Amino acid sequence: MSLTVSDAKNFRPEPPTVSVDSVEVDVFSPPKNADLDKIREALIEIKKKFIEDPEKVPDNREYVRSGTDPGLVVIFNQQQFESVDYSKRTGTNRDVNELILTFGRLGYNVEDKYIFNDLKRKEIIDELEKLANADHTNSNSLIIAVLTHGDSGNELRAWDASIYTEEIWNYFTAERCPTLKDKPKFFIFQACKGQSFSQHDAIEVEIIPNKIYTTPMESDMLVAFAAVEGSQSYRHIYNGTWFIQEMCRNFSAFGRRDDVVSLLIRTTKCVATNYYHISENPALYAPKVKKQMPLLVSTLSKNFYLNKSKDRNLMLHLLQQQDKIIKTLEEVKKKVNIMYEDFEARKKGRKTIIGKAFS
């Protein structure tokens, strides 16, 4: 049997804490430059806790969400195949349903027209070309999930022929898809070569070939594989795949708080530690206890969030208010300097008049 326990249920968010040195100001005396400087420095120190040093990082830590649409979700689901060499991927529709529900909860509008089942190679290519040529100006991201069998050399199986992982992500380079330039592209590959493992336990093992994965050379891409090379990926014929199901659990629990890379790291931990399968025939499938380790490849240059959270919105609002306060303090400081200069000038003028009176 497989153990399916997630640490997502143990999520208890802790409020952020910030300590600031107090600044004493005598409310009955005019503000001094030193006091204003202390207040300004304290606010700047608070701000440093939330933002990176602009001298070290040239731009913001988070991908800009300037579009009106969170992003496009596309699912290629291959359950059946033309060749008898590829078994039916029973349980994959459970994965599709979970992906739809999960991204829907996070604000994505998952449309039926972008969910494809049992396509031929040419049909997949045609759909990828349509997506690459479409206008994604209002979309903040692109998410493509491919659920199918796999083979060596990053080979994925369509209904009638093979297609390769690099063929898919190469359609969405800045040159071929300019409206997605500088936006995160997230590719999910539940790719495998199906092989019956234990029908009694309703578990199937999907072999991941022992070959180095081809990685994307384009920036702003994130690729999640169900397993590392040479290992195995598991699919329950009723509950779906370990990787997709655990990813959806963690995305649903933490997707409004954490960035996608952090979510996938948590997913990797959950799959690797909370799931196992005991083979009934260890002589044939050694070792007896089987585990799975997902693989993550990233060329992202910033944090990729699926949804704006209340905490991050509050933090951004705080930073905006601090900017306004700092700007106001700068203006007050200028006015105070003018007041002191005027006061010193008047005092000097009075001394001159008094001196003349006694001369």
VOVEX-48957 format. One record per residue (C-alpha): residue in three letters; y, x, z; residue number from 0. Coordinates in steps of 0.25 Angstrom, whole numbers, plus 2048, in hexadecimal, padded with zeros to 3 digits. Layout:
N
SITE   code   north   east    up   pos
SITE    Ala       Y      X     Z   NUM
...
***
This chain:
359
SITE   code   north   east    up   pos
SITE    Met     800    800   800     0
SITE    Ser     80E    804   7FE     1
SITE    Leu     818    805   80A     2
SITE    Thr     826    7FF   806     3
SITE    Val     82F    801   811     4
SITE    Ser     83E    804   80E     5
SITE    Asp     848    80A   818     6
SITE    Ala     853    801   811     7
SITE    Lys     850    7F6   81C     8
SITE    Asn     855    800   827     9
SITE    Phe     863    801   821    10
SITE    Arg     86D    7FF   82C    11
SITE    Pro     87B    804   827    12
SITE    Glu     884    80C   830    13
SITE    Pro     893    80A   830    14
SITE    Pro     89A    817   82C    15
SITE    Thr     8A2    81E   837    16
SITE    Val     8AE    826   835    17
SITE    Ser     8B5    82E   841    18
SITE    Val     8C4    831   840    19
SITE    Asp     8CD    839   849    20
SITE    Ser     8D8    831   84F    21
SITE    Val     8E6    834   84C    22
SITE    Glu     8F0    831   857    23
SITE    Val     8FE    82C   853    24
SITE    Asp     90A    828   85C    25
SITE    Val     90E    81B   857    26
SITE    Phe     91B    81C   85E    27
SITE    Ser     920    828   856    28
SITE    Pro     922    82A   847    29
SITE    Pro     915    82F   840    30
SITE    Lys     914    83E   83E    31
SITE    Asn     90F    845   832    32
SITE    Ala     903    84B   83B    33
SITE    Asp     8FF    83D   83F    34
SITE    Leu     8FF    838   830    35
SITE    Asp     8F7    844   82C    36
SITE    Lys     8EC    842   837    37
SITE    Ile     8EB    834   832    38
SITE    Arg     8EA    838   824    39
SITE    Glu     8E0    843   827    40
SITE    Ala     8D7    839   82F    41
SITE    Leu     8D7    82F   823    42
SITE    Ile     8D3    83A   819    43
SITE    Glu     8C8    83F   822    44
SITE    Ile     8C2    831   823    45
SITE    Lys     8C3    830   814    46
SITE    Lys     8BC    83D   812    47
SITE    Lys     8B0    837   819    48
SITE    Phe     8AE    82D   80E    49
SITE    Ile     8B2    835   801    50
SITE    Glu     8AF    842   7FB    51
SITE    Asp     8B8    84E   7FA    52
SITE    Pro     8BF    84C   7ED    53
SITE    Glu     8C0    85B   7EB    54
SITE    Lys     8B0    85B   7EB    55
SITE    Val     8AD    84E   7E4    56
SITE    Pro     8B7    84B   7D9    57
SITE    Asp     8B4    83C   7D9    58
SITE    Asn     8AF    831   7E2    59
SITE    Arg     8A1    831   7E8    60
SITE    Glu     89D    823   7E2    61
SITE    Tyr     89C    81E   7D4    62
SITE    Val     8A8    815   7D0    63
SITE    Arg     8A4    807   7D0    64
SITE    Ser     8B0    802   7C6    65
SITE    Gly     8A7    7F8   7BE    66
SITE    Thr     8A6    7EA   7C2    67
SITE    Asp     897    7EA   7C0    68
SITE    Pro     88E    7F3   7CA    69
SITE    Gly     885    7F7   7BF    70
SITE    Leu     87A    7F3   7B5    71
SITE    Val     86C    7F2   7B9    72
SITE    Val     861    7F4   7AE    73
SITE    Ile     852    7F3   7B1    74
SITE    Phe     847    7F7   7A7    75
SITE    Asn     83A    7F1   7AD    76
SITE    Gln     82D    7F5   7A6    77
SITE    Gln     821    7ED   7AC    78
SITE    Gln     818    7ED   7A0    79
SITE    Phe     815    7F6   794    80
SITE    Glu     80F    7F6   787    81
SITE    Ser     805    801   789    82
SITE    Val     7F9    7FE   792    83
SITE    Asp     7FB    80D   797    84
SITE    Tyr     807    807   7A0    85
SITE    Ser     803    7FD   7AA    86
SITE    Lys     80B    7F1   7AE    87
SITE    Arg     816    7F4   7B9    88
SITE    Thr     813    7E9   7C2    89
SITE    Gly     81D    7E8   7CD    90
SITE    Thr     829    7ED   7C5    91
SITE    Asn     830    7DF   7C4    92
SITE    Arg     831    7E0   7D3    93
SITE    Asp     839    7EC   7D1    94
SITE    Val     842    7E5   7C7    95
SITE    Asn     845    7DA   7D0    96
SITE    Glu     849    7E3   7DC    97
SITE    Leu     852    7EB   7D3    98
SITE    Ile     859    7DF   7CE    99
SITE    Leu     85B    7DA   7DD   100
SITE    Thr     85F    7E7   7E2   101
SITE    Phe     86A    7EA   7D8   102
SITE    Gly     86E    7DB   7D8   103
SITE    Arg     870    7DD   7E7   104
SITE    Leu     879    7E9   7E5   105
SITE    Gly     882    7E1   7DB   106
SITE    Tyr     87C    7E4   7CE   107
SITE    Asn     87A    7D9   7C4   108
SITE    Val     86C    7DC   7BF   109
SITE    Glu     86B    7D4   7B2   110
SITE    Asp     85E    7CF   7AC   111
SITE    Lys     862    7D5   79E   112
SITE    Tyr     861    7E3   7A4   113
SITE    Ile     853    7E1   7A9   114
SITE    Phe     849    7E5   79F   115
SITE    Asn     83A    7E4   79F   116
SITE    Asp     82F    7EB   797   117
SITE    Leu     839    7F0   78C   118
SITE    Lys     834    7F9   781   119
SITE    Arg     83A    807   780   120
SITE    Lys     844    803   774   121
SITE    Glu     848    7F7   77C   122
SITE    Ile     84B    7FF   788   123
SITE    Ile     853    809   77F   124
SITE    Asp     85B    7FD   779   125
SITE    Glu     85F    7F8   787   126
SITE    Leu     863    806   78C   127
SITE    Glu     86C    807   77F   128
SITE    Lys     872    7FA   782   129
SITE    Leu     875    7FE   790   130
SITE    Ala     87B    80B   78C   131
SITE    Asn     884    805   782   132
SITE    Ala     889    7FA   78B   133
SITE    Asp     896    7FA   792   134
SITE    His     894    7FD   7A1   135
SITE    Thr     8A3    7FF   7A4   136
SITE    Asn     8A2    7F4   7AF   137
SITE    Ser     895    7F9   7B5   138
SITE    Asn     895    803   7C0   139
SITE    Ser     887    808   7BE   140
SITE    Leu     87A    807   7B6   141
SITE    Ile     86C    805   7BC   142
SITE    Ile     85F    806   7B4   143
SITE    Ala     851    804   7BA   144
SITE    Val     845    807   7B1   145
SITE    Leu     838    802   7B7   146
SITE    Thr     82C    807   7AF   147
SITE    His     820    811   7AD   148
SITE    Gly     823    81F   7AB   149
SITE    Asp     81D    82C   7A5   150
SITE    Ser     820    83B   7A5   151
SITE    Gly     82D    840   7A0   152
SITE    Asn     836    834   7A6   153
SITE    Glu     82F    82B   79D   154
SITE    Leu     830    81C   79F   155
SITE    Arg     828    811   799   156
SITE    Ala     82D    806   791   157
SITE    Trp     825    7FB   78B   158
SITE    Asp     820    802   77F   159
SITE    Ala     825    811   781   160
SITE    Ser     82C    81B   78A   161
SITE    Ile     83A    81D   78D   162
SITE    Tyr     840    828   796   163
SITE    Thr     849    828   7A2   164
SITE    Glu     853    832   79B   165
SITE    Glu     854    828   78F   166
SITE    Ile     859    81D   799   167
SITE    Trp     863    825   7A0   168
SITE    Asn     868    82C   794   169
SITE    Tyr     86E    81F   78F   170
SITE    Phe     878    81F   79A   171
SITE    Thr     87F    82C   799   172
SITE    Ala     88E    82C   798   173
SITE    Glu     88D    82E   789   174
SITE    Arg     884    823   786   175
SITE    Cys     889    819   790   176
SITE    Pro     898    81D   793   177
SITE    Thr     89B    810   79B   178
SITE    Leu     891    815   7A6   179
SITE    Lys     897    823   7A7   180
SITE    Asp     89A    827   7B5   181
SITE    Lys     892    81C   7BA   182
SITE    Pro     884    81D   7C1   183
SITE    Lys     878    81A   7B9   184
SITE    Phe     86B    817   7C2   185
SITE    Phe     85D    818   7BB   186
SITE    Ile     851    813   7C3   187
SITE    Phe     843    817   7BD   188
SITE    Gln     837    811   7C3   189
SITE    Ala     82F    818   7B9   190
SITE    Cys     820    81A   7B9   191
SITE    Lys     812    81B   7B3   192
SITE    Gly     80A    80F   7B8   193
SITE    Gln     7FD    812   7BE   194
SITE    Ser     7F5    809   7C7   195
SITE    Phe     7F4    80F   7D5   196
SITE    Ser     7EF    804   7DF   197
SITE    Gln     7EE    7F6   7DA   198
SITE    His     7E8    7F2   7E8   199
SITE    Asp     7F5    7F6   7EF   200
SITE    Ala     7FD    7F1   7E3   201
SITE    Ile     804    7FE   7E1   202
SITE    Glu     805    806   7D3   203
SITE    Val     808    814   7D2   204
SITE    Glu     812    819   7C7   205
SITE    Ile     811    828   7C3   206
SITE    Ile     81D    830   7C1   207
SITE    Pro     81A    83B   7B8   208
SITE    Asn     81C    84A   7BD   209
SITE    Lys     827    84E   7B4   210
SITE    Ile     836    851   7B7   211
SITE    Tyr     83F    846   7B5   212
SITE    Thr     84A    847   7AB   213
SITE    Thr     857    845   7B2   214
SITE    Pro     864    83F   7AD   215
SITE    Met     86F    849   7A8   216
SITE    Glu     87A    83F   7A8   217
SITE    Ser     882    83D   7B4   218
SITE    Asp     883    830   7BD   219
SITE    Met     874    82D   7BC   220
SITE    Leu     86A    829   7C7   221
SITE    Val     85B    829   7C4   222
SITE    Ala     851    824   7CD   223
SITE    Phe     842    826   7CA   224
SITE    Ala     837    81F   7D2   225
SITE    Ala     830    82C   7D5   226
SITE    Val     831    83B   7D3   227
SITE    Glu     829    842   7C8   228
SITE    Gly     81A    843   7CB   229
SITE    Ser     81A    838   7D5   230
SITE    Gln     816    82A   7D5   231
SITE    Ser     81E    81D   7D5   232
SITE    Tyr     818    810   7DB   233
SITE    Arg     819    802   7D7   234
SITE    His     814    7F6   7DF   235
SITE    Ile     80F    7EB   7D6   236
SITE    Tyr     816    7E0   7DE   237
SITE    Asn     821    7E7   7E5   238
SITE    Gly     826    7F1   7DA   239
SITE    Thr     828    800   7DB   240
SITE    Trp     82B    807   7E7   241
SITE    Phe     837    80E   7E2   242
SITE    Ile     83F    802   7DC   243
SITE    Gln     83C    7F9   7E8   244
SITE    Glu     840    803   7F2   245
SITE    Met     84D    807   7EA   246
SITE    Cys     850    7F8   7E9   247
SITE    Arg     84E    7F6   7F8   248
SITE    Asn     858    802   7FB   249
SITE    Phe     862    7FE   7F1   250
SITE    Ser     862    7F0   7F7   251
SITE    Ala     864    7F5   805   252
SITE    Phe     86E    801   803   253
SITE    Gly     873    7FF   7F5   254
SITE    Arg     881    7FA   7FA   255
SITE    Arg     883    806   803   256
SITE    Asp     87C    812   7FD   257
SITE    Asp     87D    819   7EF   258
SITE    Val     872    818   7E5   259
SITE    Val     86D    827   7E7   260
SITE    Ser     86C    824   7F6   261
SITE    Leu     864    817   7F4   262
SITE    Leu     85A    81F   7EB   263
SITE    Ile     858    82A   7F5   264
SITE    Arg     855    81F   7FF   265
SITE    Thr     84C    818   7F5   266
SITE    Thr     845    826   7F3   267
SITE    Lys     843    827   802   268
SITE    Cys     83D    819   804   269
SITE    Val     834    81B   7F8   270
SITE    Ala     82F    828   7FC   271
SITE    Thr     82D    825   80B   272
SITE    Asn     82A    816   80C   273
SITE    Tyr     820    814   801   274
SITE    Tyr     812    81A   7FF   275
SITE    His     805    815   7F8   276
SITE    Ile     7F7    819   7FD   277
SITE    Ser     7ED    81B   7F1   278
SITE    Glu     7E0    814   7F2   279
SITE    Asn     7DA    81F   7EA   280
SITE    Pro     7E0    82D   7EF   281
SITE    Ala     7D5    834   7E7   282
SITE    Leu     7DC    82F   7DA   283
SITE    Tyr     7EA    82E   7DF   284
SITE    Ala     7EC    83A   7E9   285
SITE    Pro     7F3    83A   7F2   286
SITE    Lys     7EF    82D   7F9   287
SITE    Val     7FE    82A   7FE   288
SITE    Lys     807    828   7F2   289
SITE    Lys     816    829   7F4   290
SITE    Gln     822    828   7EA   291
SITE    Met     82F    830   7E9   292
SITE    Pro     83B    82B   7E0   293
SITE    Leu     844    835   7D8   294
SITE    Leu     853    834   7D7   295
SITE    Val     85B    83B   7CC   296
SITE    Ser     86B    83A   7CD   297
SITE    Thr     876    83F   7C5   298
SITE    Leu     880    836   7CC   299
SITE    Ser     88D    83D   7D0   300
SITE    Lys     892    832   7DA   301
SITE    Asn     88B    828   7E4   302
SITE    Phe     886    81C   7DC   303
SITE    Tyr     887    80F   7E4   304
SITE    Leu     881    802   7DF   305
SITE    Asn     88B    7F9   7E7   306
SITE    Lys     898    7FA   7EE   307
SITE    Ser     895    7F8   7FD   308
SITE    Lys     89D    7F3   808   309
SITE    Asp     89D    801   80F   310
SITE    Arg     8A1    808   803   311
SITE    Asn     8AC    7FE   800   312
SITE    Leu     8B1    7FF   80E   313
SITE    Met     8B1    80E   80D   314
SITE    Leu     8B9    80E   800   315
SITE    His     8C3    804   806   316
SITE    Leu     8C5    80D   812   317
SITE    Leu     8C7    819   808   318
SITE    Gln     8D2    811   800   319
SITE    Gln     8D9    80D   80D   320
SITE    Gln     8D9    81B   812   321
SITE    Asp     8DF    81F   805   322
SITE    Lys     8EA    815   807   323
SITE    Ile     8EC    819   815   324
SITE    Ile     8ED    828   811   325
SITE    Lys     8F7    825   806   326
SITE    Thr     8FF    81D   810   327
SITE    Leu     8FF    828   81A   328
SITE    Glu     904    832   80F   329
SITE    Glu     910    828   80C   330
SITE    Val     913    826   81B   331
SITE    Lys     912    835   81D   332
SITE    Lys     91D    837   812   333
SITE    Lys     926    82D   818   334
SITE    Val     924    833   826   335
SITE    Asn     928    840   820   336
SITE    Ile     934    83A   81A   337
SITE    Met     938    834   827   338
SITE    Tyr     937    841   82E   339
SITE    Glu     93F    848   824   340
SITE    Asp     94A    83D   824   341
SITE    Phe     949    83E   834   342
SITE    Glu     94B    84D   834   343
SITE    Ala     956    84C   829   344
SITE    Arg     95E    842   832   345
SITE    Lys     95B    84A   83F   346
SITE    Lys     960    857   838   347
SITE    Gly     96C    84F   833   348
SITE    Arg     970    84A   841   349
SITE    Lys     96F    858   846   350
SITE    Thr     979    85C   83B   351
SITE    Ile     983    851   83F   352
SITE    Ile     982    854   84E   353
SITE    Gly     984    863   84B   354
SITE    Lys     990    860   843   355
SITE    Ala     996    857   84E   356
SITE    Phe     995    863   858   357
SITE    Ser     99A    86D   84F   358
***
